[in-house]
Amino acid sequence: MALLEAISVSKRFGPVDVLRLVSLRIETEETICLLGPSGCGKTTLLRTIAGLEIPDGGRVLWKGHPLDQIPVHKRGFGLVFQDYALFPHKDVAENVAFGLRMQRLPAPQAQARVAEMLDLVGLAGYERRRAFELSGGEQQRVALARSLAPRPRLLMLDEPLGSLDRALREELLGELAAILRRVGVASVYVTHDQQEAFSIASRVLVMNHGQIVQEGTPEAVYRQPASAWVARFLGLDNLVRGRVCGLTPLEVETPLGSFYPGAAAPAAGEEGPVAGQEVTLLIRPDAAQLAADCPGAGRVRLPAIVLECAFRGAHHRLLVRHNSGQVLSFQVPAAAAALPRPGESVELALAHEATGVLPGDKEALE
């Protein structure tokens, strides 16, 4: 039995179906991430699970028991929001102790728990600081400590790092993932940022237009997007029309040449590729090397014209146009020798294993 289960949950605001028959399961100590663009329904789904929104249809169950008659404050869920929602007139210790007072925990035990939580989030000694004296990252740590102090059955985080700058966000993301593993609490994490989702989640649920369009481990979702839309949302823009022309091994013919991506396991209830089928070939951005740096056979050779070569730290972003008109973007290691300039011809070597096959989707490729 799942720890928490949502079954065919629907929610409408006016004429808009924000959630459309959404179902999900959360297991003990699992961190799931609801990932999707703004307006896809991910925050509404979180708020519905928390009891802050009443679904128009469907059910939310905790260990098989319905939650529809259980008010928010009695569900035992912890909530962390992007805006921290701290009490500005209270100090750090009073903010963290808020939920413990609601539980009527004796003062000595509450003080010990506050100290334990502040140590957990790296703020030992901050008890008497005022919330307005803290940086954004420190305020978010206090918000996390406050949510964890009452030992919630489920922790829910809605874009918790969204208001922080990139460097601080990456720092806190690593700390947050470690804290969740250490505490062992089941968690629901909402974000529009795929890097956050991949870094923190044990399972990612990609949402679009009020539905879950793909779920799986971070690596599985990245390696095999369910559709061209999911691929583009994940930043995988190298999508090429193709046709299956061989099955053993799988061979896909495209305007760029023939690729051997290997047959991905079909989803439950779906069939694998068939000869003559129109498909979409996904070429991941790390698929390319300069041909001069990669002698020998075993890769697709791709002559192209360089449109852009931009330094991005550990790699260069190389934007090229094949003579078929197809524009592709690759990440070439910064150490690569003799990087071409815009307007120059280049030959790239593409690795077959860095490609994948998606369902054919003409509209998504327009």
Backbone torsions as a table, in degrees:
resi	resn	phi	psi	omega
1	MET	NA	133.9	179.6
2	ALA	-68.6	151.6	175.3
3	LEU	-64.2	-51.6	175.7
4	LEU	-132.0	143.0	-180.0
5	GLU	-140.8	130.9	170.6
6	ALA	-106.6	131.4	-174.9
7	ILE	-123.6	112.7	174.3
8	SER	49.4	49.3	-177.7
9	VAL	-78.7	131.3	177.8
10	SER	-126.4	146.9	177.2
11	LYS	-150.8	131.2	-179.6
12	ARG	-123.1	135.7	170.6
13	PHE	-115.4	107.0	-175.6
14	GLY	62.0	-128.3	-178.9
15	PRO	-85.4	-1.0	-172.5
16	VAL	-99.5	126.0	172.3
17	ASP	-83.0	99.4	-176.3
18	VAL	-79.0	-37.0	173.7
19	LEU	-124.7	133.2	-176.1
20	ARG	-126.6	94.7	175.0
21	LEU	53.2	53.2	-178.2
22	VAL	-86.3	131.6	176.6
23	SER	-128.5	140.1	175.7
24	LEU	-156.2	163.2	177.7
25	ARG	-131.8	144.2	175.7
26	ILE	-126.3	128.1	-179.2
27	GLU	-98.4	167.5	-179.1
28	THR	-58.4	132.2	177.3
29	GLU	63.5	14.6	-179.7
30	GLU	-90.9	141.1	172.1
31	THR	-108.7	112.1	175.3
32	ILE	-103.3	150.5	179.2
33	CYS	-121.4	126.1	171.7
34	LEU	-89.9	110.0	-172.2
35	LEU	-116.1	129.8	177.2
36	GLY	176.8	170.7	-179.0
37	PRO	-72.6	167.5	176.9
38	SER	-58.4	137.1	178.0
39	GLY	85.3	5.1	-177.1
40	CYS	-82.0	-12.5	178.9
41	GLY	107.5	1.5	-173.9
42	LYS	-67.0	-41.9	178.3
43	THR	-69.4	-38.2	176.8
44	THR	-62.3	-38.1	177.6
45	LEU	-64.8	-43.9	177.8
46	LEU	-61.1	-46.1	-178.8
47	ARG	-65.1	-31.7	177.2
48	THR	-69.4	-41.9	176.5
49	ILE	-63.1	-39.3	-178.6
50	ALA	-71.4	-19.9	-177.0
51	GLY	96.0	4.5	178.7
52	LEU	-79.1	-18.8	173.0
53	GLU	-126.9	143.7	178.5
54	ILE	-97.4	120.9	-178.9
55	PRO	-68.0	148.5	175.3
56	ASP	-80.0	-20.3	178.5
57	GLY	-159.6	159.1	179.8
58	GLY	90.4	-179.6	-175.7
59	ARG	-139.2	153.4	171.5
60	VAL	-120.3	125.6	-175.7
61	LEU	-118.7	143.6	171.3
62	TRP	-115.9	113.5	-176.1
63	LYS	50.9	40.9	176.6
64	GLY	86.4	-4.7	-178.3
65	HIS	-105.5	133.5	-177.4
66	PRO	-66.5	145.6	-179.2
67	LEU	-104.7	1.5	-170.7
68	ASP	-62.8	-24.3	179.0
69	GLN	-100.3	5.1	-178.5
70	ILE	-98.3	117.9	-179.9
71	PRO	-66.7	163.1	-174.7
72	VAL	-54.1	-48.1	-172.3
73	HIS	-72.3	-8.7	179.1
74	LYS	-107.9	3.1	-179.5
75	ARG	-80.4	-17.6	179.1
76	GLY	73.8	27.6	179.7
77	PHE	-102.7	142.7	174.5
78	GLY	-98.9	140.3	-177.3
79	LEU	-123.5	133.4	175.9
80	VAL	-127.2	124.7	-176.1
81	PHE	-112.1	166.9	-179.4
82	GLN	-64.1	-35.0	-174.7
83	ASP	-92.0	13.9	174.3
84	TYR	71.5	-46.7	179.3
85	ALA	56.2	39.3	176.1
86	LEU	-81.8	159.5	174.6
87	PHE	-85.4	110.1	-173.0
88	PRO	-66.2	-26.0	-177.9
89	HIS	-85.4	-2.2	-180.0
90	LYS	-108.3	155.1	176.6
91	ASP	-83.3	178.4	-174.9
92	VAL	-60.2	-46.7	-178.4
93	ALA	-61.1	-40.7	-179.7
94	GLU	-67.7	-36.6	176.5
95	ASN	-63.9	-46.5	-178.1
96	VAL	-66.8	-32.8	-176.2
97	ALA	-81.3	-3.8	-173.5
98	PHE	-55.4	-51.8	-179.4
99	GLY	-66.1	-29.2	179.1
100	LEU	-70.0	-35.6	175.8
101	ARG	-66.4	-36.9	177.3
102	MET	-62.6	-30.6	177.2
103	GLN	-84.0	-2.6	-179.3
104	ARG	59.6	38.7	177.9
105	LEU	-72.4	134.3	178.2
106	PRO	-54.6	146.5	-173.7
107	ALA	-54.2	-46.8	-179.6
108	PRO	-60.2	-41.0	179.3
109	GLN	-68.6	-38.0	178.4
110	ALA	-63.9	-42.9	179.2
111	GLN	-62.2	-41.2	179.4
112	ALA	-65.4	-39.3	-179.7
113	ARG	-68.5	-39.9	177.0
114	VAL	-59.7	-46.9	179.7
115	ALA	-61.8	-39.7	179.5
116	GLU	-63.2	-43.6	-178.1
117	MET	-70.1	-39.4	178.4
118	LEU	-66.6	-35.5	174.6
119	ASP	-65.3	-39.0	-179.8
120	LEU	-60.8	-40.3	-176.3
121	VAL	-96.1	10.4	174.8
122	GLY	78.1	28.6	-179.1
123	LEU	-124.5	29.1	175.9
124	ALA	-58.7	133.8	-178.9
125	GLY	93.1	-2.3	-179.0
126	TYR	-94.9	8.5	-171.3
127	GLU	-51.7	-40.5	-172.9
128	ARG	-98.1	6.5	175.0
129	ARG	-72.9	146.1	173.8
130	ARG	-84.2	149.7	-176.7
131	ALA	-58.0	-38.5	-176.7
132	PHE	-72.4	-10.8	178.1
133	GLU	-86.6	-6.6	-173.6
134	LEU	-94.3	153.7	172.4
135	SER	-73.4	169.5	178.9
136	GLY	-58.9	-42.8	179.6
137	GLY	-65.0	-38.2	178.7
138	GLU	-68.5	-39.0	177.3
139	GLN	-62.5	-38.8	179.4
140	GLN	-68.7	-33.6	175.0
141	ARG	-64.0	-40.3	177.4
142	VAL	-63.7	-43.0	178.5
143	ALA	-60.2	-39.4	178.2
144	LEU	-67.0	-44.3	178.9
145	ALA	-60.9	-41.1	179.1
146	ARG	-62.5	-39.3	-179.1
147	SER	-71.5	-33.2	-177.9
148	LEU	-83.6	-23.5	-174.3
149	ALA	-55.5	-42.6	-178.8
150	PRO	-78.1	9.4	-178.0
151	ARG	55.7	65.7	-177.0
152	PRO	-66.2	151.9	174.9
153	ARG	-73.7	-27.7	-179.2
154	LEU	-147.6	134.5	177.5
155	LEU	-105.8	131.9	-177.3
156	MET	-123.8	125.2	-174.5
157	LEU	-125.0	118.6	-176.9
158	ASP	-106.9	102.7	-178.3
159	GLU	45.4	52.4	-171.3
160	PRO	-66.1	-21.1	-177.4
161	LEU	-109.5	8.5	-171.4
162	GLY	-64.4	-26.0	-176.7
163	SER	-94.9	4.8	-177.0
164	LEU	-98.3	154.8	177.0
165	ASP	-71.7	165.5	-170.3
166	ARG	-59.3	-46.4	-176.9
167	ALA	-62.5	-45.4	-179.9
168	LEU	-68.2	-36.1	179.1
169	ARG	-62.3	-44.0	179.6
170	GLU	-66.4	-37.3	178.1
171	GLU	-64.2	-48.1	-178.2
172	LEU	-69.9	-29.8	179.9
173	LEU	-61.8	-44.8	177.6
174	GLY	-63.5	-40.8	178.9
175	GLU	-65.7	-42.5	-178.3
176	LEU	-63.1	-43.5	178.3
177	ALA	-60.2	-42.1	179.4
178	ALA	-66.1	-39.6	180.0
179	ILE	-64.8	-43.9	-179.8
180	LEU	-62.9	-39.2	177.5
181	ARG	-65.8	-40.1	-177.8
182	ARG	-67.9	-42.5	-178.5
183	VAL	-74.2	-34.9	177.7
184	GLY	76.3	25.2	-179.9
185	VAL	-92.3	139.6	174.2
186	ALA	-65.1	139.9	-172.2
187	SER	-139.5	148.9	170.9
188	VAL	-120.1	121.7	-174.3
189	TYR	-119.3	123.7	-179.4
190	VAL	-105.2	131.0	177.3
191	THR	-158.6	158.6	171.4
192	HIS	-102.7	-1.1	-173.5
193	ASP	-101.4	115.2	-176.1
194	GLN	-65.4	-31.4	179.5
195	GLN	-66.7	-39.2	173.9
196	GLU	-60.8	-47.4	-178.0
197	ALA	-59.9	-45.9	-177.8
198	PHE	-67.3	-30.9	-176.2
199	SER	-76.6	-31.0	-168.8
200	ILE	-111.0	-23.3	-169.5
201	ALA	-91.3	145.3	167.0
202	SER	-85.4	-24.3	176.8
203	ARG	-146.5	134.1	-178.1
204	VAL	-108.3	133.2	174.5
205	LEU	-116.5	109.7	-178.7
206	VAL	-86.3	129.1	-177.7
207	MET	-115.7	147.6	173.9
208	ASN	-155.6	133.6	178.8
209	HIS	49.8	45.0	172.9
210	GLY	77.2	13.5	179.8
211	GLN	-134.6	155.6	172.0
212	ILE	-86.6	115.8	-174.7
213	VAL	-99.3	-14.3	174.7
214	GLN	-164.4	145.5	172.2
215	GLU	-144.4	151.3	-179.5
216	GLY	165.3	-177.6	175.5
217	THR	-65.4	155.6	179.1
218	PRO	-52.8	-44.2	-178.8
219	GLU	-64.8	-41.5	-178.9
220	ALA	-65.3	-41.2	179.8
221	VAL	-65.0	-41.3	180.0
222	TYR	-69.9	-43.4	-175.8
223	ARG	-71.8	-31.2	-177.1
224	GLN	-139.8	76.5	175.5
225	PRO	-57.9	148.6	-176.3
226	ALA	-78.5	-18.7	-176.6
227	SER	-157.2	169.7	176.5
228	ALA	-64.0	-34.5	178.9
229	TRP	-62.6	-47.4	179.3
230	VAL	-60.1	-44.2	-180.0
231	ALA	-57.6	-48.2	-179.7
232	ARG	-63.5	-40.0	179.2
233	PHE	-62.6	-33.5	179.0
234	LEU	-81.0	2.5	179.8
235	GLY	85.6	14.4	179.7
236	LEU	-99.0	88.8	-170.7
237	ASP	-94.2	-7.6	-178.4
238	ASN	-81.7	85.0	-177.8
239	LEU	-119.0	126.7	-172.2
240	VAL	-129.9	135.5	175.1
241	ARG	-64.6	141.4	178.8
242	GLY	-152.2	173.6	178.6
243	ARG	-139.2	135.7	179.0
244	VAL	-72.1	121.6	179.8
245	CYS	-121.0	3.2	176.9
246	GLY	-163.1	150.1	-175.5
247	LEU	-116.9	-26.2	-177.1
248	THR	-132.1	86.0	2.9
249	PRO	-81.2	168.1	177.9
250	LEU	-63.1	126.8	179.0
251	GLU	-126.9	131.8	179.8
252	VAL	-121.1	123.6	178.8
253	GLU	-93.6	130.4	-178.6
254	THR	-135.4	169.7	174.5
255	PRO	-62.0	-15.8	179.3
256	LEU	-89.6	-12.2	-174.0
257	GLY	129.8	-173.9	-179.7
258	SER	-95.7	136.6	-179.8
259	PHE	-121.9	151.5	177.4
260	TYR	-121.8	80.5	-171.3
261	PRO	-79.4	-11.6	-174.3
262	GLY	83.3	142.2	-175.5
263	ALA	-83.7	118.6	174.6
264	ALA	-75.0	146.9	178.4
265	ALA	-64.8	127.1	-179.5
266	PRO	-67.8	150.5	177.1
267	ALA	-67.5	161.5	-179.4
268	ALA	-56.6	131.2	178.8
269	GLY	84.4	-2.2	-179.7
270	GLU	-112.1	154.1	177.9
271	GLU	-97.7	157.1	177.2
272	GLY	-75.9	177.1	179.9
273	PRO	-60.3	150.9	175.8
274	VAL	-125.5	155.3	-178.6
275	ALA	-59.6	135.1	179.2
276	GLY	87.8	-7.1	-177.5
277	GLN	-70.8	136.9	173.5
278	GLU	-79.8	131.3	-177.8
279	VAL	-136.6	174.3	172.5
280	THR	-111.8	125.4	176.6
281	LEU	-91.8	126.8	175.0
282	LEU	-98.7	127.2	175.3
283	ILE	-115.1	113.3	-176.1
284	ARG	-71.2	152.7	-174.1
285	PRO	-63.8	-18.7	179.2
286	ASP	-93.2	13.7	-175.7
287	ALA	-76.1	-19.7	-167.9
288	ALA	-105.2	143.8	165.5
289	GLN	-130.3	155.6	171.8
290	LEU	-63.5	133.4	-176.8
291	ALA	-57.3	-32.5	179.5
292	ALA	-65.1	-26.2	179.0
293	ASP	-90.3	-2.2	-173.6
294	CYS	-138.9	70.9	-179.5
295	PRO	-71.6	160.6	176.9
296	GLY	101.1	175.0	-176.9
297	ALA	-90.5	-174.9	174.9
298	GLY	96.9	0.3	178.1
299	ARG	-133.1	156.9	176.0
300	VAL	-80.7	127.5	178.2
301	ARG	-89.9	127.8	-172.6
302	LEU	-125.3	102.5	173.7
303	PRO	-78.5	138.8	-176.3
304	ALA	-157.1	168.9	174.3
305	ILE	-106.1	133.7	-179.3
306	VAL	-78.4	126.5	175.9
307	LEU	-97.0	-33.1	-177.5
308	GLU	-157.5	142.6	173.6
309	CYS	-136.8	102.2	-172.5
310	ALA	-116.5	131.4	179.0
311	PHE	-73.3	129.1	-178.9
312	ARG	-127.8	29.8	178.7
313	GLY	92.2	-101.1	-178.1
314	ALA	-75.1	-13.8	-179.8
315	HIS	-147.8	168.2	170.3
316	HIS	-105.2	138.9	171.7
317	ARG	-87.2	118.0	-176.8
318	LEU	-110.4	112.6	178.3
319	LEU	-102.6	122.8	-174.6
320	VAL	-132.1	160.3	175.3
321	ARG	-124.5	122.0	175.8
322	HIS	-75.2	159.9	-178.3
323	ASN	-67.1	-10.9	173.7
324	SER	-78.3	-9.1	-176.4
325	GLY	98.5	-10.4	-179.2
326	GLN	-68.8	128.2	176.6
327	VAL	-100.8	132.7	-175.8
328	LEU	-132.0	152.0	180.0
329	SER	-124.4	131.7	-178.4
330	PHE	-132.8	158.0	173.7
331	GLN	-106.7	108.1	-178.9
332	VAL	-101.9	131.0	-179.1
333	PRO	-51.2	140.3	-177.4
334	ALA	-62.7	-23.8	-178.7
335	ALA	-80.1	-4.8	-179.2
336	ALA	-59.3	140.0	-177.4
337	ALA	-84.3	151.2	170.8
338	ALA	52.0	54.4	178.0
339	LEU	-65.2	135.5	-177.4
340	PRO	-75.1	160.8	177.7
341	ARG	-103.1	160.3	177.2
342	PRO	-54.2	134.5	-178.9
343	GLY	95.9	-16.9	-179.7
344	GLU	-85.3	156.7	174.4
345	SER	-83.6	148.7	179.8
346	VAL	-146.1	151.5	172.3
347	GLU	-118.3	125.6	179.7
348	LEU	-108.5	151.8	174.7
349	ALA	-112.8	118.7	-175.5
350	LEU	-103.5	130.2	-179.4
351	ALA	-81.1	129.7	178.7
352	HIS	-60.3	-38.1	-175.1
353	GLU	-70.1	-12.4	177.8
354	ALA	-97.2	25.4	176.9
355	THR	-124.3	163.8	178.7
356	GLY	-151.6	164.0	-178.1
357	VAL	-112.5	127.2	176.7
358	LEU	-115.8	162.9	175.0
359	PRO	-58.4	146.6	176.4
360	GLY	-62.2	134.6	-177.5
361	ASP	-149.2	88.8	-175.4
362	LYS	-62.9	-39.8	-177.8
363	GLU	-63.1	-40.8	-178.1
364	ALA	-69.3	-19.2	-177.6
365	LEU	-95.5	-3.7	-179.8
366	GLU	-69.5	NA	NA
